[in-house]
């Protein structure tokens, strides 16, 4: 959806998915969804919100010991950072 410019709908659906997983022990899956949400928000030009989503993803990946996911989230965060920071 985000690839077609339907950012609001894509964001809404990603948040629904996060809410469904909230009470569960699926930490890695929730982190993956937060990573995807960060990408949606990046495409929508909402960098501050994207960084928050990526930080949540990073926290989840680190909590589960998912080194690949954590590396992806750190890379995405670095790309979101303003030049010179």
HELIX and SHEET records of a PDB file:
HELIX    1   1 UNK A    2  UNK A    4  5                                   3    
HELIX    2   2 UNK A    7  UNK A   22  1                                  16    
HELIX    3   3 UNK A   27  UNK A   43  1                                  17    
HELIX    4   4 UNK A   47  UNK A   64  1                                  18    
HELIX    5   5 UNK A   67  UNK A   80  1                                  14    
END                                                                             
